[in-house]
């Protein structure tokens, strides 16, 4: 029989007690330090936020600000807070509300849930006074880098208590440092699936990696692109014999080479300036190969033709040089014929087979297929629409790509509701579906292609295995960049977990007589 949290600010018999959630909340509140909470997707970061909100409401009072990156996630958080908290002065605020109405809503409510862009605008215009915020909670805190609005809002609200929530802050040391600095973090609380207090609540996720043979009909196009790189490398070696290139070129290694060249130029070697154009050309052809190996000939051809058009219009020096290369023009001409004859990729056909098998085993299944690019998203949708029992829908961001119109946030919310109630059983999603979707019934997640980012990998996998065991399938072309991206993201994830464990701020043993702020739990 479940035990429930008892607290003056939390409704009776609504929140199940979980030791690790209470432990994290106690640690954060007793230390009183700005904290980053890292927890696997689907095991209750929002509930920890509720525990902290309840105690701050009880001891310090409002106002409390919770930020989330999208409107669907804002609405989701507001609904969850209303479910748990006795204080119902909770409002979700988005940019569709007029500024003068938002001012009244800020004044009349104790808990505000919003996107960071709206809050940034309202702080800048004086509608919202940041010094009144006693607690700021930043969901999907790994976004707190660069010029993203989280950074501005956090700086303005730094006199309050700041909590960041994420499942995946990343493995890059500079990025981690930037997140910590931007959120003014002094303490890190991390739990993983293997922690004893968390593992009972983690539903198993079965991960399958299916390797396919790279389609042989695409090989001539790949060989032509490799020939371009070989010729460019030959020219570099001829003109700059003192400058050694790595034997196996990847995008990462080309970036390192570019840094080396800039360092030499800054030291006074101006003769290396033309080398930057060669490096740019090699990088672009490597991107084209990645598109061919992970997306197919249509995406690759579209990219190559964009370079050619730019070169002909003389907008970019490296594009001009590429567009004048015979091999480059041959790659486009050959690519057009290959793309026109390439009807359906082995990956898309296999996605159809996997989806049909899943629905046959469990007709009530919910499935998400992730694609990196819109044109593949359309192809997967069109193919799945022809299969019996499959009720697919695309799930896109708001931006429009060419003639492919994006989805408004209202449309996104409607699609998610249809997915929850079974009117749709397969979502074909771009990156928009990676963060924060609370769809506990999702049984299967399919990666059309691997992603090199450990953050996006974790976010996508986390769409399943929430309320019950889930399954994740990666489709990978063997001996391609596709395969390299998969192993790179897994290596980064292991590195991230090691770094975060070393930063973990939980006490290693309980101090006798230690007082906490959460005496109610």
C-alpha positions in Angstrom: 0.0 0.0 0.0 1.4 3.4 -1.0 2.4 6.0 1.5 1.8 9.6 0.7 3.6 12.8 1.4 2.2 14.8 4.4 2.9 18.5 4.3 0.8 21.6 5.1 1.0 22.8 1.5 0.5 19.5 -0.3 -3.0 17.9 -0.8 -3.5 14.7 1.2 -3.1 11.4 -0.6 -1.9 12.9 -3.9 1.9 12.4 -3.9 3.4 9.1 -3.4 6.4 9.1 -1.0 9.7 8.2 -2.6 12.9 8.2 -0.5 15.2 9.6 -3.1 12.9 12.5 -3.9 12.6 13.5 -0.2 16.3 13.0 0.3 17.2 15.3 -2.6 14.7 18.0 -1.5 16.1 17.8 2.1 19.7 18.1 1.0 18.9 21.1 -1.2 16.8 22.9 1.4 19.0 22.2 4.3 22.1 23.5 2.5 20.1 26.5 1.2 22.4 26.6 -1.9 21.5 27.0 -5.5 21.4 23.5 -6.8 21.4 21.5 -10.0 19.3 18.3 -9.7 20.2 15.6 -12.2 17.8 12.6 -12.3 16.9 10.0 -15.0 13.9 10.9 -17.2 10.6 9.6 -15.9 11.4 9.2 -12.2 10.0 12.5 -10.9 12.0 15.7 -11.2 8.7 17.6 -11.1 7.8 15.9 -7.8 11.0 17.1 -6.3 10.3 20.6 -7.5 6.8 20.3 -5.8 8.5 19.3 -2.5 10.8 22.3 -2.6 8.0 24.7 -3.7 5.8 23.5 -0.8 8.5 24.1 1.8 9.4 27.5 0.3 5.7 28.5 0.3 5.4 27.4 3.9 8.6 29.1 5.2 9.3 32.0 2.9 6.1 32.6 0.9 5.7 33.5 -2.8 6.5 34.4 -5.4 7.7 31.3 -7.2 8.6 31.1 -10.8 9.0 27.8 -12.8 10.4 28.1 -16.3 10.0 25.5 -19.1 11.2 25.8 -22.7 7.9 25.1 -24.5 4.2 25.9 -24.1 3.1 22.3 -23.9 5.6 21.7 -21.1 4.5 24.9 -19.3 0.8 23.7 -19.4 1.9 20.2 -18.2 3.8 21.6 -15.2 0.9 23.9 -14.2 -1.5 21.0 -14.3 0.9 18.9 -12.1 1.3 21.7 -9.6 -2.5 22.1 -9.3 -2.8 18.4 -8.7 -0.5 18.4 -5.7 -0.5 21.8 -4.1 -3.2 23.3 -1.8 -2.3 26.8 -2.9 -4.1 27.1 -6.2 -2.9 30.6 -7.1 -1.1 29.0 -10.0 -1.0 30.5 -13.5 0.6 29.5 -16.8 1.6 32.5 -18.8 2.5 32.6 -22.5 3.2 35.2 -25.1 -0.3 35.1 -26.5 -1.6 36.9 -23.4 -1.5 40.7 -23.6 1.2 42.4 -21.5 -1.3 44.4 -19.4 -3.2 41.1 -18.6 0.1 39.4 -17.7 0.9 42.2 -15.2 -2.4 41.5 -13.4 -1.7 37.7 -13.4 1.8 38.2 -11.9 0.3 40.3 -9.1 -2.6 38.0 -8.4 -0.8 34.6 -8.3 1.7 33.0 -6.1 3.2 30.5 -8.6 4.0 31.5 -12.1 4.8 28.9 -14.8 6.1 30.3 -18.1 8.5 30.1 -21.0 11.8 32.0 -20.4 11.3 34.2 -23.4 8.1 35.7 -22.0 9.7 36.3 -18.6 12.7 37.9 -20.2 10.5 40.3 -22.1 8.4 41.1 -19.0 11.4 41.7 -16.8 13.0 44.0 -19.5 9.7 46.0 -19.8 9.2 46.2 -16.0 6.0 44.2 -16.0 7.5 41.6 -13.7 9.8 42.6 -10.8 12.5 39.9 -10.4 13.4 40.9 -6.8 10.0 39.5 -5.7 10.9 36.0 -6.8 11.8 33.9 -3.8 12.3 30.6 -5.7 13.2 30.1 -9.4 13.0 26.6 -10.9 14.6 26.1 -14.3 13.4 22.9 -16.1 15.5 21.4 -18.8 18.4 23.3 -17.3 20.9 22.0 -19.8 19.6 24.8 -22.1 21.2 27.4 -19.8 24.0 28.2 -22.3 24.8 31.0 -24.7 22.2 33.7 -25.2 19.2 31.4 -24.4 16.6 33.4 -22.3 17.3 31.2 -19.2 20.6 33.0 -18.7 19.0 36.5 -18.6 16.2 35.5 -16.3 18.5 33.7 -13.9 20.8 36.6 -13.7 17.9 39.0 -12.9 16.5 36.6 -10.3 19.8 35.6 -8.7 18.8 37.1 -5.3 16.2 34.3 -4.9 16.7 30.6 -4.5 17.6 28.9 -7.8 17.0 25.2 -8.7 17.9 23.6 -12.1 16.4 20.3 -13.2 17.8 18.1 -16.0 18.3 14.5 -17.0 21.3 15.3 -19.1 23.5 18.4 -18.7 26.2 17.0 -21.1 29.8 15.7 -20.8 31.6 18.7 -22.2 33.5 20.4 -19.4 33.1 23.9 -20.8 29.4 23.4 -21.2 29.0 22.1 -17.7 31.0 25.0 -16.4 28.8 27.5 -18.3 25.6 25.9 -17.0 26.8 26.0 -13.5 27.9 29.7 -13.8 24.8 30.8 -15.6 22.5 29.3 -13.0 24.8 30.3 -10.1 25.0 26.7 -9.0 26.8 25.9 -5.7 25.5 22.3 -5.2 24.8 19.3 -7.4 22.4 16.4 -6.5 22.6 13.5 -8.9 20.9 10.1 -8.9 21.2 7.4 -11.6 19.2 4.3 -12.5 21.7 2.2 -10.5 21.2 4.0 -7.2 19.5 1.7 -4.7 16.8 4.2 -3.7 16.0 5.0 -7.4 16.2 1.5 -9.1 12.9 0.2 -7.7 11.1 3.0 -9.6 13.0 2.6 -12.9 11.2 0.5 -15.5 13.6 -1.4 -17.7 14.3 -0.1 -21.1 15.4 -2.7 -23.6 17.9 -1.2 -26.1 18.3 -2.8 -29.5 20.8 -1.7 -32.2 19.9 -3.0 -35.6 22.7 -2.6 -38.2 21.8 -2.5 -41.8 23.9 -2.7 -44.9 24.5 0.7 -46.6 22.3 0.6 -49.7 24.7 -0.4 -52.6 22.8 1.8 -55.1 24.0 4.9 -53.1 27.7 3.8 -53.2 28.6 5.7 -56.5 27.4 8.9 -54.9 29.4 8.3 -51.8 32.5 7.4 -53.8 32.3 10.6 -55.8 32.1 12.6 -52.6 35.1 10.8 -51.1 37.0 11.5 -54.4 36.4 15.2 -53.8 37.8 15.1 -50.4 40.8 13.1 -51.6 41.5 15.7 -54.3 41.2 18.5 -51.8 43.6 16.8 -49.4 46.0 16.3 -52.3 46.0 20.0 -53.1 46.6 20.9 -49.5 49.6 18.6 -49.2 51.0 20.0 -52.5 50.6 23.7 -51.4 51.3 23.2 -47.7 53.7 20.2 -47.4 54.6 21.3 -43.8 51.0 21.1 -42.6 50.0 17.5 -41.7 46.4 16.4 -41.8 45.0 13.5 -39.9 44.9 10.2 -41.9 41.2 9.7 -41.2 39.2 12.8 -41.5 36.1 13.4 -39.5 34.1 16.6 -38.8 35.6 16.7 -35.3 39.2 16.4 -36.6 38.5 19.0 -39.2 37.4 21.4 -36.5 40.7 20.7 -34.6 42.6 21.4 -37.8 40.8 24.6 -38.3 41.7 25.7 -34.7 45.4 24.9 -35.4 45.3 27.0 -38.6 43.8 30.0 -36.8 46.4 29.6 -34.0 49.2 29.8 -36.6 47.6 32.8 -38.4 47.3 34.6 -35.1 51.0 33.9 -34.5 51.7 35.8 -37.7 51.6 33.1 -40.4 49.3 34.9 -42.8 50.1 32.6 -45.7 47.7 30.0 -44.2 44.6 32.1 -44.9 43.8 30.2 -48.1 44.0 27.0 -46.2 40.9 27.9 -44.3 38.9 27.8 -47.6 40.1 24.2 -48.2 39.2 23.2 -44.7 35.7 24.7 -45.2 35.3 22.7 -48.4 36.3 19.5 -46.8 33.9 20.1 -43.9 31.0 20.7 -46.3 31.7 17.5 -48.2 31.9 15.5 -45.0 28.5 16.9 -44.0 27.2 15.8 -47.4 28.5 12.3 -46.8 26.9 12.3 -43.3 23.6 13.3 -44.9 23.9 10.5 -47.5 24.8 7.9 -44.9 22.2 8.8 -42.3 19.3 10.4 -44.3 19.6 9.2 -47.9 20.2 10.7 -51.3 17.4 13.3 -51.3 18.7 15.2 -48.3 22.3 15.0 -49.5 21.3 16.2 -53.0 19.4 19.1 -51.6 22.5 20.1 -49.6 24.8 19.8 -52.5 22.5 21.9 -54.8 22.4 24.6 -52.1 26.2 24.8 -52.1 26.2 24.9 -55.9 23.6 27.7 -56.0 25.6 29.7 -53.5 28.8 29.2 -55.5 27.2 30.3 -58.8 25.8 33.4 -57.1 29.3 34.1 -55.7 28.1 34.4 -52.1 30.8 32.2 -50.5 34.4 31.6 -51.6 34.5 27.9 -50.6 31.1 27.3 -52.3 32.5 29.0 -55.5 35.5 26.7 -55.6 33.4 23.6 -55.0 30.8 24.5 -57.6 33.7 24.7 -60.2 35.0 21.3 -59.4 34.1 18.7 -62.1 33.8 16.0 -59.4 31.3 18.1 -57.5 29.1 18.7 -60.5 29.3 15.0 -61.3 28.2 14.2 -57.8 25.1 16.4 -58.3 24.3 15.0 -61.7 24.7 11.4 -60.5 22.9 12.2 -57.3 19.8 13.4 -59.2 19.5 10.1 -61.0 20.1 8.0 -57.9 17.6 10.0 -55.8 14.9 9.7 -58.5 15.3 5.9 -58.5 15.6 5.5 -54.8 12.0 4.8 -53.8 12.1 3.8 -50.2 15.1 3.3 -47.9 15.7 0.0 -46.0 15.4 2.0 -42.8 11.9 3.3 -43.5 10.8 -0.2 -44.6 12.2 -1.7 -41.4 10.4 1.0 -39.3 7.2 -0.1 -40.8 7.9 -3.8 -40.0 8.8 -2.9 -36.4 5.7 -0.8 -35.9 3.4 -3.5 -37.3 5.0 -6.1 -35.1 4.6 -3.9 -32.0 0.9 -3.2 -32.7 0.3 -6.9 -33.4 1.7 -7.8 -30.0 -0.1 -4.9 -28.2 -2.8 -3.1 -30.2 -2.9 -0.4 -27.6 0.8 0.5 -28.1 2.1 4.0 -28.4 5.2 4.5 -30.5 7.5 7.5 -31.2 9.8 7.6 -34.3 12.5 10.2 -34.1 13.9 11.7 -37.3 16.5 14.5 -37.5 15.2 16.1 -40.7 11.8 17.2 -42.1 12.0 15.4 -45.4 12.7 12.0 -43.8 9.9 12.8 -41.3 7.5 13.2 -44.3 8.7 10.0 -45.9 8.2 8.0 -42.7 4.8 9.5 -42.2 3.7 8.8 -45.8 4.9 5.1 -45.6 3.4 4.4 -42.2 0.1 5.9 -43.4 -0.3 3.0 -45.9 0.0 0.3 -43.2 -3.0 -1.4 -41.6 -3.7 -0.5 -38.0 -1.2 2.3 -38.0 -2.5 5.8 -37.1 0.5 8.1 -37.5 0.9 11.8 -37.1 3.8 14.1 -37.6 5.0 16.1 -34.6 7.0 19.3 -35.6 8.3 22.5 -34.2 6.8 25.9 -35.0 9.3 26.9 -37.7 8.3 26.4 -41.4 10.9 24.8 -43.7 10.2 25.7 -47.3 6.7 24.5 -48.1 6.6 22.3 -45.0 4.6 24.3 -42.5 5.4 24.0 -38.8 3.0 23.3 -35.9 1.7 26.0 -33.6 1.9 25.2 -29.9 -1.9 24.8 -29.9 -1.5 22.1 -32.6 1.3 20.4 -30.7 -0.9 20.2 -27.6 -3.8 18.8 -29.6 -1.6 16.1 -31.2 -0.2 15.0 -27.9 -3.7 14.7 -26.4 -4.7 12.5 -29.4 -1.6 10.4 -28.9 -2.5 10.0 -25.2 -6.1 8.9 -25.9 -5.2 6.5 -28.7 -6.6 8.5 -31.7 -2.9 8.5 -32.9 -0.6 5.5 -32.1 2.6 6.6 -33.8 4.2 10.0 -33.5 6.9 10.8 -36.1 8.8 13.5 -34.3 11.6 15.9 -34.9 13.7 17.4 -32.1 10.7 19.1 -30.6 9.6 15.7 -29.1 12.8 15.2 -27.1 12.1 17.2 -24.0 9.5 17.0 -21.4 6.7 15.0 -23.1 4.8 13.4 -20.3 3.4 10.3 -22.1 3.8 7.5 -19.7 2.2 4.9 -22.0 4.9 5.1 -24.7 6.0 1.5 -25.4 8.6 1.9 -28.1 11.0 4.6 -29.4 12.7 4.2 -32.7 15.7 6.2 -33.8 15.7 6.6 -37.6 19.3 7.6 -37.2 21.7 8.0 -34.3 22.5 11.4 -32.8 26.0 12.4 -31.7 24.8 14.3 -28.7 24.5 12.5 -25.4 21.9 15.0 -24.2 19.6 14.4 -27.1 20.2 10.6 -26.9 19.1 10.5 -23.3 16.1 12.8 -23.9 14.8 10.6 -26.7 15.3 7.4 -24.9 13.5 8.9 -21.9 10.2 9.1 -23.8 9.7 5.4 -22.9 10.1 3.2 -19.8 8.1 5.6 -17.6 5.0 3.8 -16.4 6.1 0.4 -17.6 9.1 -1.3 -19.3 9.9 0.2 -22.7 11.9 -0.6 -25.8 14.3 1.6 -27.8 15.5 0.7 -31.3 18.4 2.3 -33.1 18.6 1.8 -36.9 22.2 2.2 -38.1 23.9 1.7 -41.4 27.0 -0.3 -40.8 30.5 1.2 -41.3 29.1 4.7 -41.8 29.0 8.0 -39.9 25.7 6.8 -38.6 27.5 4.1 -36.6 30.2 6.6 -35.4 27.5 9.0 -34.1 25.9 6.2 -32.0 29.1 5.1 -30.3 30.2 8.8 -29.8 27.0 9.6 -28.0 27.2 6.5 -25.8 30.9 7.4 -24.9 29.9 11.0 -24.0 27.0 9.7 -21.8 29.4 7.5 -19.8 31.8 10.5 -19.5 29.0 12.7 -18.3 27.9 10.3 -15.6 31.4 10.0 -14.3 31.9 13.8 -14.1 28.5 14.3 -12.4 29.2 11.6 -9.8 32.3 13.5 -8.8 30.2 16.6 -8.4 27.4 15.0 -6.4 26.7 17.0 -3.3 24.7 14.5 -1.2 26.1 13.7 2.2 27.9 10.4 2.3 26.7 9.7 5.8 24.0 11.2 8.0 25.2 13.6 10.7 23.8 12.8 14.1 21.3 15.4 15.2 21.4 17.1 11.8 18.3 19.4 11.4 16.5 19.8 8.1 13.9 22.1 6.8 11.7 19.3 5.8 10.6 18.0 9.2 7.2 17.2 7.7 8.6 14.4 5.5 
